Structure formats: C-alpha cells, structure tokens
C-alpha cells in the first residue's frame, strides 16, 4: 500500500525528461491596458471604469447582445450594479481575478461591446468569460476585434495558457478563435444552462472547449500519457506518433523557401464512414510553430467546391498536384468563400497521394503579399518529393491502409 501511495506521488513530482520546467515565480497581474482604435477608427477598445456611463452601457450591451444568460449567474450583468459583484468594489474594480474591456463608439460615446476575462494569477491561466456586442453594432467585425484585444492582453500580462468555451451553434466564433491560435480539445455536452428564448424556459447548450498556449508554455506539458481506452479514444497526442522532427524540418524548409509564405501545414485525411475529416498536424507562421497546430478535426463537407479539385489530382504529375485557392479565385457562391476570410491572399494545397490512396495535403498560405505560384511550384514539388516517404510513414503510423 505504501509503495502504491509513493508511486502515485511520483506521478506529480517526477515529470518526464521532455517536459520544460520553469520557476514558480510571483503571481502575474493585470497590466495597464493601452486603448486601441478598431474597425476603421469607429470604435476604441479600452479598460472599463467603475462609473455609471461604463457600467450602464455595458449592461445594455449584455441585455441586447447576450440575452441567453438570463437565469444564469451572469444575469447580474444586465444591471449596472451587478458588475462590481464580479469585478470588485470601489478601488478594487478590475484589480482582482476578473477584468472588463469595453468597446466604445467614438462618434457617440455609446458602449458597443464588452468582454469579461478572468486570470488565475498563480496558475498563469486565462479564461474568456463573457463577450458581447450590442445588438445595434453586430455584424461589423467588432466582436473579433474585442476577442483579439483580450487575447493579446493575456499574452502581454504573462498568461501561459488561455481557454474559452464556444457554443457549438456558432461556427463563426469558433472559426475566428481557431484563426487566433486556439485549438479545440473537447466537447462539453450541455455545459451551459441558458434561456431558450421562449417564456421562462431553459435549455442546455453544447460547447467546444478550446485552448491556446503562449510563449512556448506548451513545452511544459507532457506528451507521454497513460490513458484508459475510454480516454484514449478522445485524444491521442499526435507528437507521440508522427516523426515530428522530420515533419518540422520539412515544413520549415518549405516555409523559408517560398517568398511571401507565412504559414505551412500538413493536414492528414482521417476516413470516417460518413465523411473524410482533415486533421491539422502542425503549421508554421512566419517560420515559427503556430499554437493553432494542435489536434483538430474538421469535416470536408463544406469544401464542396474544393474537394473535386483535390480528387482530380489523383494520378496527376507532381507539378499538377498544387490546388490554388487564392481568395479572389473562389466563386462567390462556393462554401469555401464563407470558410476563408478575405485576408487569405494566397492559398494553395499540395495534394498527397500514395498510389490511389488520398492521404491529405500540404497547406501553404500568405495573408500579406501574393505568392507567385508558377515560380514556386518547382521548389514545392522538389521539396515534397524529397520528404514524401517520411510523410507517408507518418500517415501510416496512425491510419489504416
């Protein structure tokens, strides 16, 4: 029995050699927030103040923009006097675990949006608690700007890992969270009990749990896990199964060798009875590993315009396997047009086949300057062909033939 207790204690105090260690250090804290103008200078995002204008405006934004929190603990945000109960009283306002940012319309001074975030200061974790955009200001990208401001503020304050619960009914919020570097790690069925929109009736909402690491903190996490079968079916860390050093080397060479390239990634196909899912193994942004490179599955059903072009490369010569999807080339009625944001200036995918078997593709992206695909194709083909055996081996490691 004593040996069993000691073994359980050692699980916590004997980390694997591949885990990076950091000093415990002092707790982090909220830093001064620098106001920023967004949406073509129409709004300013700033720290909330403990005054009637800010709190009454925030309450109206939550009432009109986030009505489903009626009947929950967050319903106190429908009234100005509810905010100090979360954010702190008097001089302690915005000094505790919770912090609120506001978006204010510059022309009128009206509060157009708000976000409450939380920081576990010793754990160095951050949480997106409740973000809203006033009903009068929705649909112009303000919500994305508020979340981006929170995300960047977390990083500046020293947060190592942040997480957010995203409603499964809201693909737009999921999409721009993933674009910011968050990756989905699980589904919580019925996590929130919310207002149904009818009378006094409530329902339970499903949520996607997504997280993001900052400053290389993912290196502090063990990649070796001992999971029971029930848990292993939910998550098998890819880094254990793929020859990550080889793939990292390949993607790095590809990213550095293509002028204007900002991101390269490898997406393996995971065949399912109802669809083919694409799993993002890893990617790079400006030659640096991106934190959105976690394990994420997305069905290919919204690629209805794109997938026929992918499958048309079967049997094609290597130089004909590059599928170009620059934003201005996508038909306006194509589902991919809604999936890709306009900032995707240059997008191409080099399709991977092993004989007749579709393995996935290599993604190449620029959001600033166009990529000269004609000039770069020979280099892309040469690099992929050089590493093809390693890529096939990586795929075979976890996918049935």
Residue pairs with C-beta under 8 A, 6 or more apart in sequence:
15 21
15 222
16 222
16 223
16 224
18 222
18 223
18 224
19 219
19 220
19 221
19 222
20 216
20 219
20 220
21 220
22 220
27 121
27 122
28 119
28 121
28 124
28 157
28 158
28 159
29 121
29 157
30 94
30 95
30 99
30 119
30 157
31 153
31 156
31 157
32 47
33 46
33 47
33 101
33 153
35 44
35 45
35 46
35 47
36 44
36 45
36 149
37 43
37 44
37 106
38 44
38 45
38 103
38 142
38 145
38 149
39 140
39 141
39 142
39 145
41 106
42 105
42 106
42 107
42 140
43 103
43 104
43 105
43 106
43 112
43 113
43 137
43 142
43 145
44 103
44 104
44 106
45 101
45 102
45 103
45 104
45 145
45 146
45 149
46 101
46 102
46 104
47 94
47 99
47 100
47 101
47 102
48 54
48 55
48 58
48 83
48 87
48 94
48 100
48 101
48 102
48 114
49 93
50 83
50 84
50 87
50 90
50 93
50 94
52 80
53 109
53 111
54 102
54 111
55 80
55 81
55 83
55 84
56 80
57 102
57 104
57 110
57 111
58 77
58 80
58 83
58 100
58 102
58 111
58 114
59 77
59 78
59 79
59 80
59 82
59 83
60 111
60 134
61 111
61 112
61 113
61 114
61 132
61 133
61 134
62 69
62 74
62 77
62 78
62 114
62 130
62 132
63 78
64 134
64 135
64 136
65 113
65 132
65 133
65 134
65 135
65 138
66 77
66 130
66 132
67 195
67 197
68 194
68 195
68 197
68 205
69 75
69 77
69 78
69 130
69 194
69 195
70 78
70 194
70 195
71 193
71 194
71 195
71 200
71 202
72 192
72 193
72 194
72 195
74 129
74 130
75 82
76 82
76 83
76 85
76 86
77 83
77 86
77 116
77 130
83 100
84 90
84 93
86 98
86 116
87 93
87 94
87 96
87 98
87 99
87 100
87 116
88 94
88 95
88 96
88 98
94 100
97 118
97 119
97 120
97 121
98 116
98 117
98 118
98 129
99 116
99 117
99 118
99 119
100 114
100 115
100 116
100 117
101 114
101 115
101 117
101 146
101 149
101 150
101 153
102 111
102 113
102 114
103 111
103 112
103 113
103 114
103 133
103 137
103 142
103 145
103 146
104 110
104 111
104 112
105 111
105 112
105 137
110 134
110 136
111 134
112 133
112 134
112 136
112 137
112 142
113 131
113 132
113 133
113 134
113 137
113 142
113 143
113 146
114 130
114 131
114 132
114 146
115 128
115 130
115 131
115 132
115 146
115 147
115 149
115 150
116 129
116 130
116 131
117 126
117 127
117 128
117 129
117 150
117 153
117 154
118 126
118 127
118 129
119 125
119 126
119 127
119 154
119 157
119 159
120 126
120 127
124 158
124 159
124 160
124 161
124 217
125 159
125 160
125 161
125 162
125 163
126 154
126 157
126 159
126 161
126 162
126 163
127 162
127 163
127 164
128 147
128 150
128 162
128 163
128 164
128 165
131 143
131 146
131 147
131 150
133 142
133 143
133 146
143 173
144 176
147 176
147 177
147 180
148 180
151 162
151 180
151 181
151 212
154 162
154 214
155 214
155 215
159 214
160 213
160 214
160 215
160 217
160 220
161 211
161 212
161 213
161 214
161 217
162 182
162 211
162 212
162 214
163 209
163 210
163 211
163 212
164 177
164 182
164 209
164 210
164 211
165 188
165 191
165 192
165 207
165 208
165 209
165 210
166 173
166 174
166 177
166 207
166 208
166 209
166 210
167 173
167 192
167 205
167 206
167 207
167 208
168 187
168 205
168 206
168 207
168 208
169 205
169 206
174 184
174 208
174 210
175 339
176 341
177 210
178 184
178 210
178 292
178 296
179 292
179 341
180 212
180 292
181 212
181 290
181 291
181 292
182 210
182 211
182 212
182 292
183 210
183 211
183 212
183 280
183 291
183 292
183 293
183 294
183 295
183 296
184 208
184 209
184 210
184 294
184 296
185 209
185 210
185 211
185 235
185 294
185 295
186 208
186 209
186 234
186 235
187 206
187 207
187 208
187 209
188 206
188 207
188 208
188 209
189 204
189 206
190 204
190 205
190 206
191 204
191 205
191 206
191 207
192 204
192 205
192 207
193 202
193 203
193 204
193 205
194 202
194 203
194 204
194 205
195 201
195 202
195 203
196 202
196 203
211 294
212 291
212 292
213 221
213 291
214 291
218 291
223 237
223 239
223 240
224 240
225 237
225 240
227 235
227 236
235 295
236 295
236 398
237 295
238 244
238 279
238 281
238 282
238 295
238 398
241 397
241 398
242 281
242 394
242 397
242 398
243 390
243 393
243 394
243 397
244 282
246 387
246 390
246 394
247 266
247 281
247 282
247 390
247 391
247 394
248 282
248 289
250 266
250 383
250 387
250 390
250 391
251 264
251 265
251 266
251 282
251 283
251 284
252 284
252 287
253 383
254 261
254 264
254 362
254 364
254 380
254 383
254 384
255 261
255 262
255 263
255 264
255 284
255 287
256 287
257 379
257 383
258 264
258 364
258 371
258 376
258 379
258 380
259 371
259 372
259 376
260 346
260 366
260 368
260 369
260 370
260 371
260 372
261 364
261 365
261 366
261 371
262 285
262 286
262 365
262 366
262 367
262 368
263 283
263 284
263 285
263 286
263 290
263 363
263 364
263 365
263 366
263 367
264 283
264 284
264 362
264 363
264 364
264 365
265 280
265 281
265 282
265 283
265 284
265 293
265 362
265 363
265 365
266 280
266 281
266 282
266 283
266 360
266 361
266 362
266 363
266 391
266 394
267 278
267 279
267 280
267 281
267 349
267 360
267 361
267 362
267 363
268 278
268 279
268 281
268 359
268 360
268 394
268 395
268 399
269 276
269 277
269 278
269 279
269 358
269 359
269 360
269 399
270 276
270 277
270 278
270 279
270 297
270 399
271 277
271 399
275 299
275 300
275 301
276 299
276 300
276 358
277 297
277 298
277 299
277 300
278 297
278 298
278 300
278 360
279 295
279 296
279 297
279 360
280 292
280 293
280 294
280 295
280 296
281 293
281 394
282 289
282 290
282 293
283 289
283 290
283 292
283 293
283 363
284 290
300 307
302 335
302 336
302 338
302 339
303 310
303 335
303 336
303 339
304 334
304 335
304 336
305 330
305 331
305 334
305 335
305 336
306 323
306 325
306 334
306 336
309 323
310 323
310 349
310 351
310 358
310 361
311 358
313 320
313 321
313 323
313 351
313 353
314 353
314 356
314 358
315 353
315 356
318 381
318 384
318 385
319 377
319 378
319 381
321 350
321 351
321 353
321 381
322 348
322 349
322 350
322 351
322 373
322 377
322 380
322 381
323 348
323 349
323 350
323 351
323 361
324 347
324 348
324 373
325 336
325 340
325 344
325 347
325 348
325 349
326 344
326 345
326 346
326 347
326 348
326 370
327 340
327 342
327 343
327 344
327 345
327 347
330 336
330 337
330 340
331 337
340 347
343 367
344 365
344 367
345 366
345 367
345 368
345 369
345 370
346 364
346 365
346 366
346 369
346 370
346 371
346 373
347 363
347 364
347 365
347 366
348 363
348 364
348 371
348 373
349 361
349 362
349 363
349 364
350 361
350 362
350 364
350 380
350 381
350 384
351 358
351 360
351 361
352 358
352 359
352 360
352 361
352 362
352 384
352 388
352 391
352 392
352 395
353 359
354 392
354 395
357 401
359 391
359 392
359 395
359 399
360 395
362 380
362 384
364 371
364 380
384 391
